[in-house]
Structures are given as structure tokens and as C-alpha cells.
């Protein structure tokens, strides 16, 4: 899979170039969708050969997904909750200006998460509660639902949108809705400085790759025990 990740990085670089001056939204989709598919479960996109997400989850049971190794700060549960929430916030609310997936179809209840925030600056007590309470299968299904929604949002974009920046009112809603902890305001300033192109290049793609690499390292430790 190392070769796959090298190709992914190349495809991500191609996406970056396309987003500089896209001719039409199809050009964006042609480059974004394969990159996005690789960091989601294959069932989300219909990817035939498996994905990086499928790889890192191999052998990880619900019990293992709740564990944190002695050398690490996060569990599989935290990693994939965080990835799903950040993508949901940035793609649906910040770019799409539409309700987040977490607020539809009782997803918060289905996942059984003890809070809705993305897990940035999480307290030890909240980490314990998240790991103990979350329904792991529902969490994975929620993340796939977020991925599918992202693809709808991107397909609805106008090529001119890639140069836009986020409406400040939408950023205010992130905090008002409790999508981030009051102590975790760093992402707000970061997102405010990005264009839509910048957002596409990070939360639903590069951000996912970074945390999948973290999950892969954690997987190796968990499966050794």
C-alpha cells in the first residue's frame, strides 16, 4: 500500500494544480473524487480495490478501536470521530452552507457520542467517555455518510467558488453550535484564512491522510498485544 500512498500524494498535487484555475466543476471532481475515495471506506465511493481506510481497519475490533496505546494520545474511535466531524463541519456548513450530517437522521444518537464537538483539545474525561460510549459500527457508517455528503457538496460548486473564502457568519455558527470546544478556537482562524480550494485540499483529503497514518501506526501496536 506504500505505492498507493505515493500515487495518492501525486494525485493530491494534481488536484492542487487543477484548483488553481479550474475550467469546470467536472475537472475538479475528476481529481477530487479519487483522492477523497482513498481516505474513506471503499463502500462509501464504490472503490473496487479497497482504500487506505479499509487497510487501517483490518483486524481492528470494536474493543481495540476504544484502546489507546501507552505511547499515544488517541484511539481509533477518537481519530475517526475527529475526521468525520471536521469533514462534516467544513464541507457541509462552511462550504455548502447546509445542515451537517450529524444533525440529520439521528446520527448523534446512533453513534452514541457524549458530545458533538470535533475532539480538538479534548479533556481526559471526555476521551474516556467517547471511547466507552461510541457505537463503533455506527461511527464508521456516520463517516461514510459524511463522505457521501461531501461529494454532493463539491459537485454543486461553481468553478468560481474555489477562490471564495468562508462566510464569517458560518464560522460563528461553528462555535455557537458547539462544533468546537471554546478552548479549541485555532481551527476557526485557520479555516478563515483558506479559500474553498484550500479547504478541499485539507479537511477531506490531506487531514484524513495524516490521521490515517497515525491510525496505521496505532494499529500495528494494538495488533502486537
N, C-alpha and C positions, 0 to 999 in steps of 0.2 A: 504493500500500500504506500510505501515511501515514494515510489514513482508516481502514484496517483496524486500525492500531495504536491509533488514538484509541478505536475501538469496543472493542478488547481491554482497554484501560485502564478503560473504563466497565464492562465485564463483570467485570473483576477486582474493581472496587469493589463490584459487586453480590454477588460471591462472598463478599467480606469481610462484608457485611451478613448474608447467609444463615448464615454460620458463627458469628455471634454467638449465635444461638438456633435451630438447625435443627430443623424439625418431624420430618423423617425423612431417611434417607440418600439417598433419591431426590432430595430438594430440593438436597442437596449435589452430587450427581452432575450434575443438570441444569445447574448453574452451573459446576462444576469442569471437567467434560469438554471443553466447547468452548474454555475458556481454555487448558487443557492441550494440546489438539489444535493450536492455533495455533503453539505453540513446539516442535512436533515435526514430522517429515516427515509429509506427508499420508497416506502409505501406512500409517503406524502406526495412525491412527484411522479411516481411510476418508474423510477430509475431501475433498470433491469439488472445491473451488475453490482448492486449494493453501494453503500455510501460510507463515509467516514463515521457517521453516527452509528450505523449498523456495526461497524468494526469495533468501536469502543464499548458498545453494549454487550458484545459477545461474552457469555459466561457470567454476566453481572445479574444476580438475582435481586429481588426487592430488598432482601436483608442486607446484601452487600452494598446496594445503592445508598443505604442510610448511614454507612460507616465512613469515618474519617481516619486516615492512617495517622500514625504518631508524627509524621514529618509534614503533614499537610493541614490546610485550613478549611478545605471544602470537601463535601461529599458529592456523589453523583446527583443526589436529589437537589442539592444547592446549585450545582453547575447548570443543570438542565431547567430548573425553575428560573434561575437568573437569565439564562439565554432566552427562554420563552417570554419572560416578562419584558426584557429590554427590547426584543424584536416587536412585541405587541405594542408597546408604548410608542416606539419611534416610527414604525411603519403605519400603524392604523391611526393613532392620534396625531403625531407630528406631521407626517406626510399626507396621510389620507383624510385627516380631519373627520374621522368617523369613529364610532364606538369600538373600543378594544374587544378582542375575542373574549377576554376574561369576564366581561360584562354581558356576555351572551350565552344562552343555553346552559346557564347554571355552572359554568366551568369552575368558578372559585369553589363552589360546593362540591362538585365532582372530584376535584383534585384534593379537597380537604386541607388546603393550605391554611395556616393560622393567621395569615396576613396577606395583603395584596401587593405590598411593595416588592421591588426587584431584588432585594437582598444585599444591596450595597451598604456597607457599614453596619452589617447585622450584628446584634449582640449575641453572646454565647447562649443565653436562654432562648432566644428566637431560633438560633441554629438548631438547638436540641429539639425544640417544638416542631420545626419544619421537618427534620429527619424522622421524627417519631410518627407524625400525623399524616404526612402526604401519602396519597394513593399513587404508587409509582406507575402503574399502568395508565391511570388517568392523566398523570403528569406528562407522560410520553404522548398520549393522544392529544392533550392540550397543545403541546409544542407543535405537533403536526398540523393542527387546526390553525395555529398562528402562521405557520409556513404557507399554508394554502391561502390564507387571507393576504399575506404579503404579496403573493403572486398576482392576486386580483388588484391590489393597490397599485403595483408597478405597471400592470397592463393598462390601467386607467390614466396614467400620467401623460401629459403632453411633453414632447421633447424639450420645450422651453422651460419646463418645471425644474430641470436638473440644476439650473443656475439659481433657483429661488432659495431663500432661507426660511427657516421656520417662523411662523406667525408667533410673536411673543405671547399672545393670549393662550396659545396651545401649550406653551412651556409652563405658563402659570397653572394651567389645568393639571399638569403632571403632579405638581406639589399639592394642589387643592384636593385632588382625588386620593392622595396618599400612595402614589405610584413609586415614590422615593421617600426614604426617611428624611426628616428635617435636617439630620446631621449629614446627609449624603447629597449635597447640592452640587457637587462637582460636575456630574453629567449634564446638568442644565446649562452651565456655561460652555461646556464642550459642544453640546448639540446646537446651541445658539450660534456658534461660530462656523457651523458647517452648512454647506449648500445641500440640497436634496441629493446631489451626486455624492457628496461626502458621506451622507447618511447611508446610502446604498452600499458604499464601499466599506462600511464598518459594522453597524449592529447586525444586519442579516447575513454578513459574509465573513469579513476578517475577524470580527469579535468572536464569531462562532468557532472559527479555526483555532484561535488562541485557546479557548476553553476546552475544545476537543483535544488539543494536545495535552492540556492539564489532565483531562479525564483519562487519556490513554496511559499517562504515567501512573495515575492513581489505580487504574485497572490492573496494571502489572503487579503493584504492591498487594492489592486485595486478593488477587488470584494465587499469590505465592503462599498465603497464610492457610 
